[in-house]
Amino acid sequence: MGKRFYVTTPLYYVNDQPHIGHTYSTIIADILARYHRMQGHDTHFLTGTDEHGQKVQQAAEKAGISPEIHCDEYARRFRGFWDELGLSYDDFIRTTEKRHTNVVQKILQDLYEKGDIYKDKYEGLYSVSEERFITQKEYDEGSFREVKEIHEENYFFRMSAYQKDLMKHIESNPDFIQPENRKNEILGFLQQPLNDLCISRPKNRLSWGIELPFDKDYVTYVWFDALINYISAVGFKTNEPLFQTWWPAVHIIGKDILTTHCVYWPTMLMAVGAPLPKTIFAHGWWMSEGQKMSKSLGNFIDLNTIRDHVTRAGVDAFRYFLAKEGPLFGDSDFSKERFYQTYNTDLANDFGNLVSRILKLIDKYFNGRIPEQGEMTNTEISLENEGNALCERVFELSDRFELNRLVFEVLSYIRSINRYLEQKAPWKLAKTDLKETGTVLYSALASLRLAAGLFEPILPEKVALLFSVLNQDPDTEKNLSWNALKPGTPVHKTEGLFPRIDLAFLQEQAGDKVEKSVQKIEDKTPGPETGLITLDTFQKVQLKTARITAAENVKGTDKLMKLSVEAGTESRTLVAGIAGHYKSEELIGKTIVIVANLEPATIRGVRSEGMLLAARTGNTLRLVTVEGELSESGAVIK
Ligand code: MSP
């Protein structure tokens, strides 16, 4: 039996748009999954959405829609964004799916029958924002926003019974909680006696949850439900062979959900008699430009900001920066300037230039064909040895979650190749010794191919492009040994692997910021009304093409229509006052222009996520459409 690797991300709450935090956990899991696939391990990568609980119920109420519709929409956004970024998850689980709710109910029933779940009175404090009961001590020491005193009967999980076994497990399995500081945090927490866990919510307080199979007046506490996804998705209690294939998993989480994963979850598993996870790895926090991300500061690196960076620098560059600078062990800061500088230094300069340099020389002196390896000197042999040692090292580092270090070491190797070229100067050597020039270029290219191969899980798109330029057959591509190149293979010149980015736009943006704050002050002083807006204001409006897939009149109005549109990978609903001007069948299939970043509004009970553009004179209204054949919707209008 070959090696197996099962990796999971947290299930994201469907009350927020994906942002850099969610994206980071998911990209880390994606990179690890790819390193394992590369080693030939059977790999399973699970992500998904956490859809029950008070926060979701409230978000849906606020939007004036049912929780089901709300969840569908947000799950689509998360999944759509992961697809847009090309993430290689194997399964996406939603906690509202039957395959999950069934397993949760089975577990609840079993634990109830076993006596591990019991009913009791609860009198005490409840934090509404954190959706959990808190102790007086926590209340006194913490800063909880909304706390209620609650007296009610609830069901409890006998978590305290497993405290000792959990401590023993943590102490005797050093890889179980990583990194070390998080493990110590949990061991510290477990020094205090562990309370039993309240795992129910009365339906009169919260109805959006999984019903307790033994008492229909209650639903399950959202964490007791969500954690189970890691085993429900791989067939626990429903498909034993599948479960045996994949479980136990490696969980990638953020430090905010350490206790739920390292205390609640393992004790739940002990109670159901399942093995504990292999590893729970809790990473730190991303800050934004030196500050905590917050809506009020407006510094959230949300999906639109990420899209912006990805459009400019490519998705691989974003993955690279996250891997290199990300908060694996502590916290990290995302600074735009640093992101683009890293891109230019590491990717455009060190990596991209090396590629174009070598290929240009091969083109010039060897007619675009890989030269013979020739006789190797100690310099080439040490380059080969360094490369081969790096292969083992890379997998060791990915097993230890040390992606920062991994990037650093592969990059250092790329820098060694650059130094080697400088030292051998094949552009001079070619004038006197073409054979040795061949050896130098073969060695440089062999080293580069290996380095690129080792970066493939981080830079999948660009490395695929490079391999196609190098005309590698799939077997050679997979071959992670230094001298896998076949002399005589034609290779193409390429310039564009990582084109340099002119950083002037950063200054312009910074200038705009200053201007904006001046503008704010000026805005307060009444001046002549010009009706003009600045370019900066206009650029904030995101216009996109979208294809209408369905259209119907909004009930109870004769002007409004509800349109379903697709803009690239995302679907949206719009409400527009066009009912008197178009019939629904005329609309379906039309490619229109929408304002994509308008704050959603609920109009006559229907949530509208954007606005379409139309022209009107008198009683005539026509939609703005795009000329010519646009094969794909979602194009950005400039
Ligand atoms: N639904 C729960 C998890 C249930 S798992 C069975 C939840 N969801 S969440 O949407 O709030 O996502 C939390 C996760 O997002 C964190 O654990 C972390 O992985 C990621 N991040 C959210 N903000 C973050 C940063 N600022 N920085 C890094 N990652 C953070 O909690």
Boltz pocket constraint, residues with backbone or C-beta under 6 A from the ligand:
constraints:
  - pocket:
      binder: B
      contacts: [[A, 9], [A, 10], [A, 11], [A, 12], [A, 13], [A, 20], [A, 21], [A, 22], [A, 24], [A, 25], [A, 50], [A, 226], [A, 227], [A, 228], [A, 229], [A, 252], [A, 253], [A, 254], [A, 255], [A, 256], [A, 257], [A, 284], [A, 285], [A, 286], [A, 287], [A, 293]]
      max_distance: 6.0
